[in-house]
Amino acid sequence: MSPLMQRRLQRFKQNRLGYLCFILFSIIFTVSLAAEFIANDKPLLVSYKNSWYVPVLKTYPETAFGGVFETEADYKDPVVQQLISDNGWAVWPLIRFSYNTPNLELAVPVPSEPTSQNWLGTDDQGRDVLARIIYGLRVSLLFGFALTLASATVGVIIGALQGYYGGWLDLIGQRIIEVWGGLPMLFMVMVLVSMFTPSVYWLFLIMLLFGWPALVGLVRAEFLRARNLDYVRAAKGLGVSNQKIIFRHILPNAMSSSLSQLPFMLTANITALTALDFLGYGLPPDAASLGELLLQGKENLTAPWLALSGFFTLAIVLSLLIYIGEATRDAFDPRRQ
């Protein structure tokens, strides 16, 4: 790590609020990645007749535990639980429901209120709200990270080419970006998504189609400034190719301002995905989604735990990202060096 990056990292750590938010966000992200080990309708580990089974990672038929069916064992079935307890034991996750597991033991209509079994209650299909939040966070964060990385890569490349070469390439590129940026992104995404079968990949490509201009202007400005500096002119005089000058000499210096914008781009992408899910144009209906949870809260006003759970989840995660972004921006600010 270069001395300059070390100083930036040190300044980031000195921002106590931003650094604390980074730690909290890292914990939340790690918990969401381990969703299957925290909320699942399958045991983490089963010991049956001196043999070991890991149902959370591998599928086992009911006959493996002394049952009669060749299909996958239903570990919520009292018969299967009795077979396991008579000949061994099972270790269950903290929450015994997956994101799509309905609670069939409810004695009240759904959506049901929070209980010791369902800590944040259930939705209108009897599914555990907390389990859906954990799985939904993982989907939203991974989708947001991937979309942010892809959008930043495309935007940096286009901005670098425009800023370095200038001329007609820059002029035409700016006019395209002005027209493209003037389109109503959310409306256009809704129209295009409705033309295809709901799919995470289609949604990703369509959102990438409208998300790449976010960093173009910033990178373009950095390249316009840097292409006339002495070290770039010296490299040209020595016969260094344009490709090496762009990616080895100018781009590392221009990336500092771009990196500080990534948390804000991630926040915008998560918000856009949640809005699309809320409107019914986002992820497939069977996927865990924070937007779908907010939609259920709107449609079930007598069950306030649905809307409150979705609201506070989004508010906490987005607030953490905003504070992380501000700390990153301050750390990369050359005026603070």
C-alpha positions as CSV (number, residue, x, y, z in Angstrom):
1,M,0.0,0.0,0.0
2,S,1.4,3.4,-1.0
3,P,2.1,6.0,1.7
4,L,-0.7,8.2,0.2
5,M,-3.3,5.4,0.6
6,Q,-2.1,4.8,4.1
7,R,-2.7,8.4,5.0
8,R,-6.1,8.3,3.5
9,L,-6.9,5.1,5.4
10,Q,-5.7,6.8,8.6
11,R,-7.9,9.8,8.0
12,F,-10.9,7.5,7.4
13,K,-10.3,5.8,10.7
14,Q,-10.0,9.2,12.4
15,N,-13.6,9.9,11.4
16,R,-15.1,8.1,14.3
17,L,-18.7,8.2,13.1
18,G,-17.8,7.0,9.6
19,Y,-15.5,4.3,10.9
20,L,-18.1,3.0,13.4
21,C,-20.7,2.9,10.6
22,F,-18.3,1.0,8.5
23,I,-17.9,-1.6,11.3
24,L,-21.6,-1.9,11.8
25,F,-22.3,-2.2,8.1
26,S,-19.6,-4.9,7.8
27,I,-21.4,-6.8,10.6
28,I,-24.8,-6.5,8.9
29,F,-23.3,-7.6,5.6
30,T,-21.6,-10.6,7.1
31,V,-24.8,-11.6,8.9
32,S,-26.7,-11.4,5.6
33,L,-24.1,-13.5,3.8
34,A,-24.6,-16.2,6.4
35,A,-28.4,-16.1,6.2
36,E,-28.7,-19.9,5.7
37,F,-26.9,-20.5,9.0
38,I,-29.0,-18.0,10.9
39,A,-32.5,-18.5,9.5
40,N,-33.4,-21.8,8.0
41,D,-36.0,-24.5,8.2
42,K,-33.3,-27.2,8.1
43,P,-30.9,-28.1,10.9
44,L,-27.3,-27.0,10.7
45,L,-26.0,-30.4,11.8
46,V,-27.7,-33.8,12.5
47,S,-26.2,-36.8,14.3
48,Y,-28.2,-39.9,13.4
49,K,-27.0,-43.4,14.3
50,N,-23.4,-42.3,14.7
51,S,-23.5,-40.7,11.2
52,W,-23.2,-36.9,10.6
53,Y,-25.4,-35.0,8.2
54,V,-25.3,-31.3,7.2
55,P,-28.9,-30.6,5.8
56,V,-28.2,-26.9,5.5
57,L,-25.6,-27.6,2.8
58,K,-26.8,-31.0,1.3
59,T,-30.1,-32.6,0.5
60,Y,-31.0,-35.8,2.2
61,P,-34.0,-38.1,1.6
62,E,-36.3,-39.0,4.4
63,T,-35.2,-42.6,4.2
64,A,-31.7,-41.5,5.5
65,F,-33.4,-40.9,8.9
66,G,-35.5,-44.0,8.9
67,G,-38.5,-42.6,7.0
68,V,-40.4,-44.1,4.2
69,F,-40.3,-41.4,1.5
70,E,-37.4,-41.0,-1.0
71,T,-38.1,-37.3,-1.3
72,E,-36.2,-34.6,0.7
73,A,-36.8,-34.8,4.4
74,D,-39.1,-32.3,5.9
75,Y,-37.3,-31.4,9.1
76,K,-40.3,-29.5,10.4
77,D,-42.4,-32.7,10.3
78,P,-42.9,-34.0,13.8
79,V,-42.4,-37.6,12.5
80,V,-39.0,-36.7,11.1
81,Q,-38.1,-34.8,14.3
82,Q,-39.0,-37.8,16.4
83,L,-37.0,-40.2,14.2
84,I,-33.9,-38.0,14.6
85,S,-34.4,-37.5,18.4
86,D,-34.8,-41.2,19.0
87,N,-31.5,-42.0,17.3
88,G,-29.4,-38.9,17.7
89,W,-29.8,-35.1,17.9
90,A,-30.0,-32.0,15.7
91,V,-28.6,-28.5,15.9
92,W,-31.0,-25.9,14.6
93,P,-30.2,-22.3,13.5
94,L,-31.3,-19.3,15.6
95,I,-34.4,-18.8,13.5
96,R,-36.2,-21.9,12.4
97,F,-37.7,-20.4,9.3
98,S,-36.3,-19.6,5.8
99,Y,-37.4,-16.6,3.8
100,N,-40.1,-18.7,2.1
101,T,-41.2,-21.0,4.9
102,P,-44.7,-20.4,6.2
103,N,-45.4,-21.0,9.9
104,L,-48.1,-23.7,9.7
105,E,-48.5,-23.8,13.5
106,L,-50.1,-20.3,13.8
107,A,-53.4,-20.2,15.7
108,V,-54.2,-16.7,14.5
109,P,-54.9,-15.2,11.1
110,V,-51.9,-13.9,9.1
111,P,-50.2,-11.5,9.2
112,S,-49.6,-12.4,12.8
113,E,-48.1,-10.2,15.5
114,P,-44.5,-10.7,16.8
115,T,-44.1,-13.6,19.2
116,S,-41.3,-15.6,20.7
117,Q,-41.4,-17.8,17.7
118,N,-41.6,-15.1,15.1
119,W,-39.7,-12.2,16.5
120,L,-41.0,-9.6,14.0
121,G,-44.2,-11.4,13.2
122,T,-45.3,-12.9,9.9
123,D,-46.4,-11.5,6.6
124,D,-49.7,-12.1,4.8
125,Q,-48.5,-15.6,3.8
126,G,-47.3,-16.7,7.2
127,R,-43.6,-16.2,6.5
128,D,-41.2,-15.0,9.1
129,V,-40.5,-11.3,8.7
130,L,-37.1,-11.4,10.3
131,A,-35.9,-14.2,8.0
132,R,-37.1,-12.4,5.0
133,I,-35.3,-9.2,6.1
134,I,-32.0,-11.1,6.5
135,Y,-32.3,-12.8,3.1
136,G,-33.7,-9.6,1.5
137,L,-30.7,-7.6,2.8
138,R,-28.3,-10.1,1.2
139,V,-30.1,-9.8,-2.1
140,S,-30.2,-6.0,-2.0
141,L,-26.6,-5.6,-0.9
142,L,-25.1,-8.1,-3.4
143,F,-27.2,-6.7,-6.2
144,G,-26.2,-3.2,-5.2
145,F,-22.5,-4.0,-5.0
146,A,-22.5,-5.8,-8.4
147,L,-24.4,-3.0,-10.1
148,T,-22.2,-0.3,-8.5
149,L,-19.0,-2.1,-9.6
150,A,-20.3,-2.6,-13.1
151,S,-21.6,0.9,-13.5
152,A,-18.4,2.4,-12.1
153,T,-16.3,0.3,-14.5
154,V,-18.2,1.3,-17.6
155,G,-18.4,4.9,-16.5
156,V,-14.7,5.2,-15.7
157,I,-13.7,3.7,-19.1
158,I,-16.0,6.0,-21.0
159,G,-15.1,9.1,-19.0
160,A,-11.4,8.3,-19.4
161,L,-11.7,8.0,-23.2
162,Q,-13.6,11.2,-23.5
163,G,-11.3,13.2,-21.2
164,Y,-8.1,11.9,-22.7
165,Y,-8.9,12.1,-26.4
166,G,-11.3,15.1,-26.3
167,G,-12.3,16.5,-29.6
168,W,-15.2,15.0,-31.5
169,L,-15.2,11.9,-29.3
170,D,-15.8,14.1,-26.2
171,L,-18.3,16.3,-28.0
172,I,-20.4,13.5,-29.2
173,G,-20.1,11.6,-26.0
174,Q,-21.3,14.6,-24.0
175,R,-24.4,15.0,-26.2
176,I,-25.3,11.3,-25.8
177,I,-24.9,11.6,-22.0
178,E,-27.0,14.7,-21.9
179,V,-29.8,13.0,-23.7
180,W,-29.4,9.7,-21.8
181,G,-29.3,11.5,-18.5
182,G,-32.5,13.4,-19.3
183,L,-34.5,10.2,-19.6
184,P,-36.6,9.3,-16.5
185,M,-34.6,6.3,-15.3
186,L,-37.2,4.7,-13.0
187,F,-40.0,5.0,-15.6
188,M,-37.8,3.6,-18.4
189,V,-36.6,0.7,-16.3
190,M,-40.3,-0.1,-15.4
191,V,-41.2,-0.1,-19.1
192,L,-38.3,-2.3,-20.1
193,V,-38.6,-4.8,-17.2
194,S,-42.3,-5.3,-18.0
195,M,-41.3,-6.5,-21.5
196,F,-39.4,-9.5,-20.2
197,T,-40.0,-12.4,-17.8
198,P,-39.0,-11.3,-14.2
199,S,-35.3,-12.1,-13.8
200,V,-32.4,-10.8,-11.7
201,Y,-30.1,-10.8,-14.7
202,W,-32.5,-8.8,-16.9
203,L,-33.1,-6.4,-14.1
204,F,-29.3,-6.0,-13.6
205,L,-28.6,-5.3,-17.3
206,I,-31.5,-2.8,-17.6
207,M,-30.4,-0.9,-14.5
208,L,-26.8,-1.0,-15.7
209,L,-28.0,0.5,-19.0
210,F,-29.1,3.6,-17.1
211,G,-26.6,3.7,-14.3
212,W,-23.3,3.9,-16.0
213,P,-23.2,7.7,-16.6
214,A,-22.9,8.4,-12.8
215,L,-19.1,8.7,-12.8
216,V,-18.5,9.8,-16.4
217,G,-18.4,13.5,-15.7
218,L,-16.1,13.2,-12.7
219,V,-13.6,11.0,-14.5
220,R,-13.7,13.0,-17.6
221,A,-12.9,16.2,-15.7
222,E,-9.9,14.5,-14.0
223,F,-8.5,13.3,-17.4
224,L,-9.1,16.7,-19.0
225,R,-7.0,18.2,-16.3
226,A,-4.3,15.5,-16.2
227,R,-3.7,15.1,-19.9
228,N,-1.8,18.4,-20.1
229,L,0.4,17.8,-17.0
230,D,4.2,17.4,-17.4
231,Y,4.4,13.7,-16.6
232,V,1.8,12.9,-19.3
233,R,3.7,15.0,-21.8
234,A,6.9,13.3,-20.8
235,A,5.4,9.9,-21.3
236,K,4.1,10.8,-24.7
237,G,7.6,12.1,-25.6
238,L,9.1,8.8,-24.6
239,G,6.8,7.0,-26.9
240,V,4.5,5.4,-24.3
241,S,1.3,4.2,-25.9
242,N,-2.0,6.0,-25.1
243,Q,-3.4,2.8,-23.5
244,K,-0.6,2.7,-21.0
245,I,-0.8,6.4,-20.3
246,I,-4.5,6.1,-19.6
247,F,-4.5,3.0,-17.4
248,R,-1.1,3.2,-15.8
249,H,-0.4,6.9,-15.3
250,I,-3.6,8.9,-15.3
251,L,-6.3,6.5,-14.1
252,P,-4.7,5.7,-10.7
253,N,-4.6,9.4,-9.9
254,A,-8.2,10.0,-11.2
255,M,-9.6,7.0,-9.2
256,S,-9.3,8.8,-5.8
257,S,-12.2,11.1,-6.5
258,S,-14.3,8.2,-8.0
259,L,-13.8,5.9,-5.1
260,S,-15.3,8.5,-2.7
261,Q,-18.6,8.4,-4.7
262,L,-19.1,4.6,-4.6
263,P,-21.0,4.5,-1.3
264,F,-23.4,7.0,-2.6
265,M,-23.9,5.1,-5.8
266,L,-24.5,1.9,-3.7
267,T,-27.1,3.8,-1.7
268,A,-28.9,5.0,-4.9
269,N,-28.8,1.4,-6.4
270,I,-30.3,-0.2,-3.3
271,T,-33.0,2.5,-3.2
272,A,-33.8,2.0,-6.9
273,L,-34.1,-1.8,-6.4
274,T,-36.4,-1.3,-3.4
275,A,-38.6,1.1,-5.3
276,L,-38.9,-1.3,-8.2
277,D,-39.8,-4.1,-5.9
278,F,-42.3,-1.9,-4.2
279,L,-43.9,-1.1,-7.5
280,G,-43.9,-4.8,-8.6
281,Y,-41.2,-4.4,-11.4
282,G,-38.2,-5.6,-9.5
283,L,-37.1,-9.1,-8.4
284,P,-39.2,-12.2,-9.2
285,P,-42.2,-12.6,-6.8
286,D,-40.7,-15.6,-4.9
287,A,-37.5,-13.7,-4.0
288,A,-36.9,-12.2,-0.6
289,S,-37.2,-8.4,-1.0
290,L,-37.3,-5.3,1.2
291,G,-39.5,-3.5,-1.3
292,E,-42.0,-6.4,-1.3
293,L,-42.1,-6.2,2.5
294,L,-42.9,-2.4,2.3
295,L,-45.6,-3.2,-0.2
296,Q,-47.2,-5.7,2.3
297,G,-47.0,-3.0,5.0
298,K,-48.9,-0.6,2.7
299,E,-51.6,-3.2,1.9
300,N,-51.9,-4.4,5.5
301,L,-52.2,-1.2,7.6
302,T,-53.5,-3.3,10.5
303,A,-50.1,-5.0,10.7
304,P,-47.8,-2.1,11.4
305,W,-44.8,-4.4,12.2
306,L,-44.5,-5.1,8.4
307,A,-44.0,-1.4,7.4
308,L,-42.0,-0.6,10.5
309,S,-39.6,-3.5,10.0
310,G,-39.0,-2.6,6.3
311,F,-38.6,1.1,7.1
312,F,-36.1,0.8,9.9
313,T,-34.1,-1.8,8.0
314,L,-33.7,0.5,5.0
315,A,-33.2,3.6,7.2
316,I,-30.4,2.0,9.2
317,V,-28.6,0.5,6.2
318,L,-28.8,3.6,4.0
319,S,-27.8,5.9,6.9
320,L,-24.7,3.7,7.5
321,L,-23.8,4.0,3.9
322,I,-24.2,7.7,3.8
323,Y,-21.9,8.2,6.8
324,I,-19.4,5.8,5.3
325,G,-19.5,7.8,2.0
326,E,-19.0,11.1,3.8
327,A,-16.0,9.7,5.7
328,T,-14.6,8.3,2.5
329,R,-15.0,11.6,0.7
330,D,-13.2,13.5,3.5
331,A,-10.4,10.9,3.5
332,F,-9.8,11.4,-0.3
333,D,-10.2,15.2,-0.2
334,P,-6.8,16.6,-1.3
335,R,-7.5,19.8,0.7
336,R,-7.2,17.7,3.9
337,Q,-3.8,16.3,3.1
